[in-house]
Amino acid sequence: MAEKRRFSRIIFNIRARLVVGETVYTVERLVNLSVGGCQLEIDDELPPGEPCTFSILLPRMGPGVEVMGEVVRTGNGVASLKFTGIEPENLFHLQNIIRYNAEDPELIEEEIKEHPGLI
């Protein structure tokens, strides 16, 4: 299968919150994170295409980073999300989280220059 990802993934072990419909999930660990989406540990099966709100909980930053998204797939205790919308200030924080936690910050910088938004 061909690689379709536009953004490099980082491992970012931090708590998050996912809201799907009326259900709020507290996520203990992200599997990976990119500027375009993430994978997170979650036991429930979520319907693909379902809109959601994803928040990275950063205790020292107030409310953290909030992103609108949609469920791509779930299974085996993992959910994959595609980010679909974000406020400029949150995008700045998300990009910085990825820059500062990446193995190759120069590659991340190139990806951000090529795709300054989410997609």
PyMOL commands that set and color helices and strands:
alter all, ss='L'
color gray80, all
select helices_A, chain A and resi 59-61+88-101+105-114
alter helices_A, ss='H'
color red, helices_A
select strands_A, chain A and resi 16-20+23-27+30-33+37-41+51-56+65-75+78-85
alter strands_A, ss='S'
color yellow, strands_A
deselect
rebuild
show_as cartoon
